[in-house]
Amino acid sequence: MSVFKLAMNFIDMTKLPERLKKLRFERKLTQTRLAELLDINPRVYNRWEQGVSVPHIDTLVKIADILHVNMDELLGRTAVTSKPIVRNQKLLEIYKELDHLSDEEQQVVIVLLDSMVKRAKFNEILNK
């Protein structure tokens, strides 16, 4: 028996489907979007949330990374301790890179993002 199968025998996977659904809803992700981030077919992801099948351990690690939780939180062994900072994975990657820019370059990004958010809010008000 492989190490993976031995490890999976000791992990209670019954909480995984509900935990996946809960974390996905909290992060405002659809099943389709999470499947895209995992580079899998949405039907495969749906089977995990339905409890019909279980993802491989390396996929569980990817899911935990995308949902910004540790493995114990993902598997329901411990409570989720934090809310996601940024739901969009690409934005999160860029956010991490921004920290390496100079203060002056960061200020330019802040002004740009602030103006985009204000414009979106203004357009939202106009469209009501």
C-alpha positions in Angstrom: 0.0 0.0 0.0 1.3 3.4 -0.9 2.2 6.1 1.7 -0.6 8.2 0.3 -3.2 5.5 0.8 -1.9 4.8 4.3 -2.2 8.5 5.2 -5.7 8.8 3.7 -6.8 5.9 5.9 -5.9 8.1 9.0 -7.6 11.2 7.8 -11.4 11.6 8.3 -12.5 12.9 4.8 -16.2 13.0 5.7 -16.0 16.7 6.6 -14.3 17.7 3.4 -17.3 18.1 1.1 -19.1 20.5 3.5 -15.8 22.3 4.3 -15.1 22.8 0.6 -18.5 24.3 0.0 -18.4 26.5 3.1 -14.9 27.9 2.2 -15.8 28.4 -1.4 -18.9 30.4 -0.5 -17.0 32.5 2.0 -14.5 33.4 -0.7 -17.3 34.1 -3.1 -16.1 31.6 -5.7 -18.2 29.4 -7.9 -17.4 25.8 -8.4 -16.5 26.6 -12.0 -14.1 29.3 -11.0 -12.4 27.1 -8.3 -12.1 24.3 -10.9 -10.5 26.8 -13.3 -8.0 27.8 -10.6 -7.2 24.2 -10.0 -7.0 23.5 -13.8 -9.6 20.7 -13.6 -13.0 19.9 -15.0 -15.8 21.6 -13.0 -17.6 18.2 -12.8 -14.6 16.7 -11.0 -14.8 19.5 -8.4 -18.5 19.0 -8.1 -18.0 15.4 -7.2 -15.7 16.4 -4.4 -18.3 18.8 -2.9 -21.0 16.0 -3.3 -18.7 13.6 -1.4 -18.7 11.2 -4.4 -14.9 11.3 -4.7 -11.9 12.8 -2.9 -9.1 14.9 -4.4 -5.5 13.6 -4.4 -3.3 14.9 -1.6 -1.3 17.3 -3.9 -4.7 18.7 -5.1 -5.7 19.2 -1.5 -2.6 21.3 -1.0 -3.5 23.4 -4.1 -7.0 23.9 -2.8 -5.7 25.0 0.6 -3.4 27.5 -1.0 -6.2 28.9 -3.2 -8.6 29.2 -0.3 -5.9 30.6 2.0 -6.3 27.9 4.7 -4.0 25.3 6.1 -4.7 21.6 5.6 -6.2 21.1 9.1 -8.6 23.9 8.4 -9.5 22.5 4.9 -10.1 19.0 6.3 -12.2 20.2 9.2 -9.8 19.2 11.9 -9.6 22.8 13.2 -11.7 25.9 12.8 -10.8 28.4 10.0 -8.8 31.1 11.7 -8.8 33.8 9.0 -10.8 35.3 6.2 -9.1 35.7 2.8 -7.3 38.9 2.2 -7.8 38.8 -1.6 -10.2 36.3 -3.2 -8.8 36.6 -6.8 -5.6 34.4 -7.0 -4.0 36.6 -9.7 -4.6 39.8 -7.7 -3.1 38.1 -4.6 0.0 37.2 -6.6 0.3 40.8 -7.9 -0.3 42.1 -4.4 2.6 40.1 -3.0 4.9 41.5 -5.8 3.8 45.1 -5.1 5.5 44.9 -1.7 8.8 44.8 -3.4 8.3 48.0 -5.3 9.7 51.3 -4.1 7.5 53.6 -1.9 7.1 55.9 -4.9 6.0 53.1 -7.2 3.6 51.8 -4.6 2.1 55.3 -4.3 1.4 55.4 -8.0 -0.3 52.0 -7.8 -2.4 53.2 -4.9 -3.6 56.3 -6.8 -4.4 54.2 -9.9 -6.3 51.6 -7.9 -8.1 54.2 -5.9 -9.2 56.1 -9.0 -10.5 52.8 -10.6 -12.5 51.9 -7.5 -14.0 55.4 -7.3 -14.9 55.3 -11.0 -16.6 51.9 -10.6 -18.6 53.2 -7.6 -19.6 56.4 -9.5 -20.7 54.3 -12.5 -22.7 52.0 -10.2 -24.5 55.1 -8.8 -25.2 56.4 -12.3 -26.7 53.1 -13.4 -29.2 52.9 -10.5 
